[in-house]
Amino acid sequence: MKFTSLLAGIALAALALPAMGQDEGILVYNAQHESLTQEWADAFTAETGIKVTIRQGSDLEVGNQILQEGANSPADLFLTENSPAMVLVDNAGLFEPLPQDVLDLIPAEYRPANGHWTGIAARSTVFAYDTRKLNADTLPKSLLDLADPSWKGRWTASPGGADFQAIVGALLALKGEEATSAWLTAMKENVTPVRGNRAAMAAVNKGEFEGAVIYHYYWFGDQAGTKENSGNVAMHYFRGQDPGAFVSISGGGVLASSKHKDQAMQFLKWIAGPGGQKILRDGTSYEYAISVGEAANAALTPLADLEAPVLDPTKLDSAKVTELMTAAGLL
């Protein structure tokens, strides 16, 4: 009886998975925000007639799944929030090199030199702070300042999330392993972790903490709505090429194992081109449009004004970040 039930369960699971035939479009393994990718997919399908099926997960969760599936992956396209998961898949040799007409859509600083994947959007690190408790004179001047004992119990973050781990990856690339390990050890003493960037900002808004390390778009999204989680919060940009001024790249890459490469390339080119970037500019994701000649949302601080550190996205080492954060007791 149990064996029969198990077979039935397997059959139901198999039915739940999309069967991607030649005429049934493409399957996207998506770690970007689902609502944004769905908006891209709907507009692309309306324009081209190509169906897009989305399977959702987190950056490294999906990246590791692709590694496990290897050449047998049913995915055609992989989209992420942050670049370390792209690097993970690329280092395993699982991406199809992109044609020049796709690469030329995105400035060189927002894609790897090898041309195996490309940036599609960007997000900036910020210190979201309680305006009732902090001002220009009392804000941390650098992300590194948050390791000082004077910040103990005063700030929060979501260390278990891919967003924060990408920020740590930038710190590692800029300052090296010894400095990063020391900062993480101090962070363990000072920070009160929460689950998710929205929760971190909401906790600051409630007065539970003076500040939080998050990405910028959480604040903009809440400000555009009810302001219930950001009414008492402002954003501090560290600037000056500080690790806390890190701009993270969202990436897209076509799987070498894809059975629908032409269609997958069309969708990636559409996302990186005027159609997809217009949705970033005019929509409610508040992520940065980064395509050549395309403007970002007018509400955002221009990327050129952020004074972000220059980083090769392929140098963001997710495995070492996990190792260091685990050693510090943050994961």
C-alpha positions as CSV (number, residue, x, y, z in Angstrom):
1,M,0.0,0.0,0.0
2,K,2.8,2.4,0.9
3,F,4.6,1.5,-2.3
4,T,1.4,2.3,-4.3
5,S,1.1,5.6,-2.6
6,L,4.7,6.4,-3.3
7,L,4.2,5.7,-7.0
8,A,1.1,7.8,-7.1
9,G,3.0,10.7,-5.4
10,I,5.8,10.4,-8.0
11,A,3.3,10.4,-10.8
12,L,1.7,13.6,-9.4
13,A,5.0,15.3,-9.0
14,A,5.9,14.4,-12.6
15,L,2.7,15.9,-13.8
16,A,3.4,19.1,-11.9
17,L,6.6,19.6,-13.8
18,P,6.3,21.4,-17.2
19,A,7.1,19.3,-20.2
20,M,9.0,21.7,-22.4
21,G,8.5,20.5,-25.9
22,Q,9.9,22.4,-29.0
23,D,6.7,24.4,-29.3
24,E,6.1,25.0,-25.6
25,G,8.5,27.8,-25.0
26,I,11.3,28.0,-22.4
27,L,11.8,27.1,-18.8
28,V,13.4,29.7,-16.6
29,Y,15.1,28.8,-13.3
30,N,14.4,32.1,-11.6
31,A,16.0,33.5,-8.4
32,Q,15.1,37.1,-9.3
33,H,11.9,38.5,-7.7
34,E,9.1,36.4,-9.0
35,S,6.8,39.3,-9.7
36,L,9.5,41.1,-11.8
37,T,10.4,38.1,-13.8
38,Q,6.7,37.3,-14.4
39,E,6.2,40.9,-15.7
40,W,9.1,40.4,-18.0
41,A,7.8,37.0,-19.2
42,D,4.2,38.3,-19.8
43,A,5.4,41.2,-21.9
44,F,7.9,39.1,-23.8
45,T,5.3,36.4,-24.6
46,A,2.8,39.1,-25.7
47,E,5.4,40.5,-28.0
48,T,6.9,37.3,-29.4
49,G,4.3,34.5,-28.7
50,I,7.1,32.5,-27.0
51,K,5.8,30.9,-23.8
52,V,7.9,31.3,-20.6
53,T,7.5,28.9,-17.7
54,I,9.1,30.1,-14.4
55,R,10.4,27.8,-11.7
56,Q,11.2,29.9,-8.6
57,G,13.9,29.5,-5.9
58,S,16.8,31.4,-4.2
59,D,20.1,32.3,-5.8
60,L,22.4,29.6,-4.4
61,E,19.6,27.1,-4.0
62,V,18.8,27.2,-7.8
63,G,22.5,27.5,-8.7
64,N,23.3,24.4,-6.8
65,Q,20.4,22.6,-8.3
66,I,21.8,23.4,-11.8
67,L,25.1,22.0,-10.7
68,Q,23.5,18.8,-9.6
69,E,21.4,18.5,-12.8
70,G,24.4,19.3,-15.0
71,A,23.9,18.5,-18.7
72,N,20.5,17.0,-17.8
73,S,19.0,20.2,-16.5
74,P,15.6,21.0,-18.1
75,A,16.3,24.7,-17.6
76,D,16.9,27.0,-20.6
77,L,17.7,30.2,-18.7
78,F,18.9,31.1,-15.2
79,L,18.1,34.5,-13.7
80,T,19.5,35.7,-10.3
81,E,19.2,38.5,-7.9
82,N,23.0,38.5,-7.2
83,S,26.0,37.5,-9.3
84,P,27.7,34.8,-7.0
85,A,25.2,32.1,-8.1
86,M,26.0,33.0,-11.8
87,V,29.7,32.5,-11.1
88,L,29.0,29.2,-9.4
89,V,27.3,27.9,-12.5
90,D,29.8,29.4,-14.9
91,N,32.7,27.9,-13.0
92,A,31.1,24.5,-13.7
93,G,31.1,25.2,-17.4
94,L,27.3,25.1,-17.7
95,F,26.6,28.3,-19.6
96,E,26.4,28.8,-23.3
97,P,28.6,31.8,-24.4
98,L,26.4,34.8,-25.3
99,P,26.5,36.4,-28.7
100,Q,28.0,39.8,-29.1
101,D,24.6,41.5,-29.8
102,V,23.4,40.5,-26.3
103,L,26.7,41.5,-24.6
104,D,26.7,44.9,-26.3
105,L,23.5,45.8,-24.5
106,I,25.1,45.9,-21.1
107,P,28.2,48.0,-20.1
108,A,31.4,46.0,-19.5
109,E,31.4,46.7,-15.8
110,Y,28.1,44.9,-15.3
111,R,29.1,41.6,-16.9
112,P,32.0,39.1,-16.8
113,A,34.8,39.5,-19.3
114,N,34.3,35.9,-20.6
115,G,30.8,36.7,-22.0
116,H,29.2,33.6,-20.6
117,W,26.4,35.6,-18.8
118,T,25.4,39.2,-18.5
119,G,24.0,41.6,-16.0
120,I,20.3,42.5,-16.3
121,A,19.7,44.8,-13.3
122,A,21.5,46.2,-10.3
123,R,20.9,47.0,-6.6
124,S,22.8,49.2,-4.2
125,T,23.8,48.4,-0.6
126,V,22.5,51.0,1.9
127,F,22.3,51.5,5.6
128,A,18.6,52.0,6.4
129,Y,18.5,54.0,9.6
130,D,15.9,55.4,12.1
131,T,15.8,59.1,11.6
132,R,14.6,59.6,15.2
133,K,17.9,58.2,16.5
134,L,20.6,58.9,14.0
135,N,21.7,61.9,11.8
136,A,24.5,62.8,9.5
137,D,26.9,63.2,12.4
138,T,26.1,59.8,14.1
139,L,25.8,57.6,11.0
140,P,28.6,55.0,10.4
141,K,31.1,56.4,7.9
142,S,31.9,52.9,6.5
143,L,30.4,49.5,6.6
144,L,33.5,48.5,8.5
145,D,32.5,50.8,11.4
146,L,29.7,48.4,12.3
147,A,32.3,46.1,13.7
148,D,33.1,48.6,16.4
149,P,31.9,47.5,19.9
150,S,29.9,50.8,20.2
151,W,27.5,49.3,17.6
152,K,26.7,46.2,19.7
153,G,22.9,45.6,19.6
154,R,22.2,48.6,17.5
155,W,21.9,47.2,14.0
156,T,20.4,44.3,12.2
157,A,20.8,42.4,8.9
158,S,19.7,39.1,7.3
159,P,22.9,37.1,7.1
160,G,21.2,34.0,5.9
161,G,20.1,35.7,2.7
162,A,21.8,35.8,-0.7
163,D,21.7,39.6,-0.6
164,F,23.8,40.0,2.5
165,Q,26.2,37.2,1.4
166,A,26.8,39.0,-1.8
167,I,27.8,42.1,0.3
168,V,30.2,40.0,2.3
169,G,31.6,38.7,-1.0
170,A,32.3,42.3,-2.0
171,L,34.0,42.9,1.3
172,L,36.1,39.8,0.8
173,A,37.1,40.8,-2.7
174,L,38.0,44.3,-1.6
175,K,39.7,43.7,1.8
176,G,40.8,40.1,1.8
177,E,40.1,37.1,3.9
178,E,41.8,38.2,7.2
179,A,39.9,41.5,7.3
180,T,36.6,39.9,6.3
181,S,36.9,37.2,8.9
182,A,37.7,39.8,11.6
183,W,34.7,41.9,10.5
184,L,32.3,38.9,10.6
185,T,33.5,37.9,14.0
186,A,32.8,41.4,15.3
187,M,29.5,41.3,13.5
188,K,28.5,38.2,15.3
189,E,28.9,40.1,18.6
190,N,27.2,43.3,17.4
191,V,24.3,42.3,15.1
192,T,20.9,41.0,15.9
193,P,19.9,38.9,12.9
194,V,16.5,38.8,11.3
195,R,15.1,36.8,8.4
196,G,14.8,39.0,5.3
197,N,15.6,42.5,4.3
198,R,12.0,43.7,4.6
199,A,11.9,42.5,8.2
200,A,15.2,44.2,8.9
201,M,13.8,47.6,7.6
202,A,10.5,47.1,9.5
203,A,12.4,46.5,12.7
204,V,14.3,49.7,12.2
205,N,11.0,51.5,11.5
206,K,9.6,50.2,14.8
207,G,12.5,51.5,16.7
208,E,13.9,48.1,17.6
209,F,17.3,48.9,15.9
210,E,19.0,52.1,14.8
211,G,19.9,50.7,11.4
212,A,20.1,47.8,9.0
213,V,22.3,46.8,6.1
214,I,19.9,46.1,3.2
215,Y,19.5,46.8,-0.5
216,H,18.0,50.1,-1.6
217,Y,14.8,48.9,-3.4
218,Y,13.1,47.7,-0.2
219,W,12.9,51.3,1.0
220,F,11.7,52.7,-2.4
221,G,9.1,50.0,-2.7
222,D,7.6,50.7,0.7
223,Q,7.7,54.4,0.2
224,A,5.8,54.0,-3.0
225,G,3.1,52.2,-1.1
226,T,1.8,52.5,2.5
227,K,5.2,53.5,4.1
228,E,4.2,51.3,7.0
229,N,7.7,49.8,7.2
230,S,9.7,52.8,6.2
231,G,8.0,55.9,7.5
232,N,10.7,56.5,10.1
233,V,13.5,55.3,7.9
234,A,16.0,57.0,5.6
235,M,18.8,55.6,3.6
236,H,22.5,56.2,4.0
237,Y,24.8,55.6,1.0
238,F,28.3,54.9,2.2
239,R,29.9,56.1,-1.1
240,G,33.7,56.6,-1.5
241,Q,34.3,53.1,-2.9
242,D,33.6,51.7,0.5
243,P,32.6,48.0,0.7
244,G,29.2,49.3,1.9
245,A,28.8,51.1,-1.4
246,F,28.8,47.8,-3.2
247,V,26.4,47.5,-6.2
248,S,25.3,44.0,-6.8
249,I,24.5,42.7,-10.3
250,S,21.5,40.6,-11.1
251,G,22.5,38.1,-13.8
252,G,21.1,36.1,-16.7
253,G,22.6,33.2,-18.6
254,V,21.5,30.6,-21.1
255,L,22.3,27.0,-20.1
256,A,24.5,25.0,-22.5
257,S,22.2,22.1,-22.0
258,S,19.1,24.1,-23.2
259,K,17.0,22.5,-25.9
260,H,15.6,25.9,-26.8
261,K,18.7,28.1,-27.0
262,D,17.4,30.4,-29.7
263,Q,14.3,31.2,-27.7
264,A,16.2,31.5,-24.4
265,M,18.7,33.9,-26.1
266,Q,15.7,36.0,-27.4
267,F,14.3,36.3,-23.9
268,L,17.6,37.3,-22.4
269,K,18.3,39.8,-25.1
270,W,14.8,41.2,-24.5
271,I,15.3,41.5,-20.8
272,A,18.7,43.3,-21.3
273,G,17.3,45.5,-24.0
274,P,14.7,48.3,-24.1
275,G,11.7,46.1,-23.4
276,G,13.0,44.6,-20.1
277,Q,14.8,47.7,-19.0
278,K,11.7,49.8,-19.5
279,I,9.9,47.6,-17.0
280,L,12.7,48.3,-14.5
281,R,12.5,52.0,-15.2
282,D,8.7,52.4,-15.1
283,G,7.7,49.5,-12.8
284,T,7.6,48.9,-9.1
285,S,10.7,46.7,-8.6
286,Y,12.9,49.8,-8.1
287,E,16.0,47.9,-9.2
288,Y,18.4,49.8,-11.5
289,A,18.1,49.5,-15.2
290,I,21.7,49.1,-16.5
291,S,21.4,48.7,-20.3
292,V,23.4,51.0,-22.5
293,G,21.4,54.1,-23.2
294,E,18.5,53.2,-20.9
295,A,17.6,55.3,-17.9
296,A,16.9,53.9,-14.4
297,N,13.8,54.8,-12.4
298,A,13.8,58.6,-11.9
299,A,13.2,58.2,-8.1
300,L,16.6,56.4,-7.6
301,T,19.9,58.0,-6.8
302,P,21.8,57.7,-10.1
303,L,24.3,54.8,-10.2
304,A,27.1,57.3,-11.2
305,D,26.5,59.1,-7.9
306,L,26.9,56.1,-5.6
307,E,30.7,56.0,-5.9
308,A,30.6,52.2,-5.8
309,P,33.8,50.1,-5.7
310,V,34.9,48.7,-9.0
311,L,34.6,44.9,-8.7
312,D,35.0,42.0,-11.1
313,P,31.8,40.0,-10.6
314,T,33.6,36.8,-11.1
315,K,35.7,37.5,-8.0
316,L,32.7,37.2,-5.6
317,D,33.5,33.8,-4.0
318,S,30.3,32.4,-2.6
319,A,32.0,29.2,-1.3
320,K,34.5,31.2,0.7
321,V,31.8,33.6,2.0
322,T,29.8,30.6,3.3
323,E,32.9,29.2,4.9
324,L,33.8,32.4,6.7
325,M,30.3,33.2,7.8
326,T,29.8,29.7,9.1
327,A,33.1,30.0,11.0
328,A,31.9,33.2,12.5
329,G,28.7,31.6,13.7
330,L,26.5,33.7,11.3
331,L,25.2,30.7,9.3
